[in-house]
Amino acid sequence: MKRATSYILPVALVALGVLFPLFFGPYPQTVARTIFKYMALALTWDMLFRSGQVSFGIAGFFGLGTYAAALLALKAGFSYPLAILAGALISGIFAYILGFLVLRLRGTYFSITTLALAEIFRVILRNWTSFSGGPEGIVLPQIIFNGDSRCLYWIGLAVLLVVVVVSQYFEKSKLHFSLISIRDNEVSAQTSGVNIFRTLLVVFTVTSFLQGLIGAVDVVSVGYAMPDSAFDSNYTLLPLAMALLGGQHSTWGPIIGSVLLGVASEYLKLKIPYGHLLVYGVIIILVILFMPEGLIGLFRKKKGAKRG
Amino acid sequence: MLKIDNLVCGYGRMQVLENVSLEIGAESVGLFGPNGAGKSTLISATMGMIKPWKGSIEFNGESLLGKETYQMARLGIALVPQERELFPGMSVEDNLMLGAAYIPHAQAKSEQQIEKVFTLFPILKERRKQYAGTMSGGQQRMVAIARALMSDPKLLILDEPSLGLQPSIVAEVFDVLKELKKTVSILVTEQNVRESLKAIDRGCVLENGKIVLEDSADGLKTNPYVLKSYLGL
């Protein structure tokens, strides 16, 4: 019985998500698409964070997927579906190689390495004008689905659902054990037979693949890529803020956090342009001070208290 | 089973172990010695957590040199580390299941194994849904031992299992080890020689990185040096 009821909410939410464009126009659809994009990024960040590793490389892999897909479509004549897949794969492969080199160093060393990524890519693509179009970036000849706003909405939703499914797999499978064990105690994880390096390498590769996928779908949906927008530090900071607000180490946390912050930022952008960043900063500080486990953490605490 | 031969080992440029040789068969062996003698270093080297400088370590005829810690665990060497050995954010049951989850030969029979472990530590069955981090020190140590047993080890290594526990719990821990040694080989490092003598067949005394004394449990009990330095008689 409990099993059956636990499916009702997710199924209802998915149905609502799919049917949304039938009732709302292009503007709400675009807002929802943006929220989906950040929600997916927040989830991928959290998936790696469940092992205790903090990656600041979200913007780097997102932008890598963006540029790889755009350049392959434009210069190599890849069809959009193929370019999307290739963009995601290139992000994944790059993460695998980088992870192989740096994941033996964990914690801060790993974080710092990923922090530099977006900046390195951005500088290269800005200056390699003959290849990447330089600071002006590249413009694709057309937007996927000829820019039909409903189709763009659905493809954004589809990407999000892929990410949610992978995140749930991470949470429900044996992998969940090894991720928590690495976060809690590396020595005990190893002596329990967990291959820490391989586990982290797989998770880093998978989450970076997904970040590349999100970027690739984004670029064919907007039709252009610029170094400053593809590697915008917001792609690192906002997902992080959303995951922290909603609650880390879970699928629900980043989902809730990104809806709240996404809607809030859309509203604030209209009221006080650029002021939304200020509000973000305040929110992050308040969350860290007063509810370090996020909204989900508050909920869990309440539930725990009730059970006694 | 485990054969350590002329092991030389240390940290940075500081040498800790000096030609240590130790062999463990189907038996329970105690490793005694004061703080800084090199007991934990010996264990770290055996588990592949630090790299030996010289010498060899073999397990059932297979060299362990160059292997990683998780591979030792999969070969059948289970370690109960000295402290902070649990996953506090997981339930007791999950802690135990994790002990078997990544050991291929143990995973298939984890259900039987957990029942065995629960007979050994009934309190853990009662508390299996509780977060491991919320348990008392003694109970946490029991979870740690139980988790090591979940991997169905051939050799169980315990690094100072009595550390920080109240006397009655210490006695309980060694009662359990006495029971366990019938089915698994044990290497236990201890400072509490008196209690551990009841759970071992043989003991070695390690001082300043060298094994200075090796005898049966009964021999140690009457050895004047052990009596004076370790039993305070």
HADDOCK unambig.tbl for C-alpha pairs under 7 A between the chains (distance, minus, plus):
assign (segid A and resid 177 and name CA) (segid B and resid 98 and name CA) 6.48 0.50 0.50
assign (segid A and resid 181 and name CA) (segid B and resid 87 and name CA) 6.13 0.50 0.50
assign (segid A and resid 184 and name CA) (segid B and resid 87 and name CA) 5.42 0.50 0.50
assign (segid A and resid 185 and name CA) (segid B and resid 87 and name CA) 6.44 0.50 0.50
assign (segid A and resid 188 and name CA) (segid B and resid 85 and name CA) 5.82 0.50 0.50
assign (segid A and resid 188 and name CA) (segid B and resid 86 and name CA) 6.90 0.50 0.50
assign (segid A and resid 190 and name CA) (segid B and resid 69 and name CA) 5.72 0.50 0.50
assign (segid A and resid 190 and name CA) (segid B and resid 70 and name CA) 4.75 0.50 0.50
assign (segid A and resid 191 and name CA) (segid B and resid 69 and name CA) 6.07 0.50 0.50
assign (segid A and resid 191 and name CA) (segid B and resid 70 and name CA) 5.62 0.50 0.50
assign (segid A and resid 191 and name CA) (segid B and resid 73 and name CA) 5.54 0.50 0.50
assign (segid A and resid 191 and name CA) (segid B and resid 78 and name CA) 6.60 0.50 0.50
assign (segid A and resid 191 and name CA) (segid B and resid 79 and name CA) 6.15 0.50 0.50
assign (segid A and resid 192 and name CA) (segid B and resid 70 and name CA) 6.74 0.50 0.50
assign (segid A and resid 192 and name CA) (segid B and resid 73 and name CA) 6.08 0.50 0.50
assign (segid A and resid 192 and name CA) (segid B and resid 99 and name CA) 5.28 0.50 0.50
assign (segid A and resid 192 and name CA) (segid B and resid 102 and name CA) 6.88 0.50 0.50
assign (segid A and resid 193 and name CA) (segid B and resid 70 and name CA) 4.06 0.50 0.50
assign (segid A and resid 193 and name CA) (segid B and resid 71 and name CA) 6.52 0.50 0.50
assign (segid A and resid 193 and name CA) (segid B and resid 73 and name CA) 5.00 0.50 0.50
assign (segid A and resid 193 and name CA) (segid B and resid 74 and name CA) 5.78 0.50 0.50
assign (segid A and resid 193 and name CA) (segid B and resid 102 and name CA) 5.23 0.50 0.50
assign (segid A and resid 193 and name CA) (segid B and resid 103 and name CA) 5.98 0.50 0.50
assign (segid A and resid 194 and name CA) (segid B and resid 70 and name CA) 5.66 0.50 0.50
assign (segid A and resid 194 and name CA) (segid B and resid 102 and name CA) 5.93 0.50 0.50
assign (segid A and resid 195 and name CA) (segid B and resid 70 and name CA) 5.73 0.50 0.50
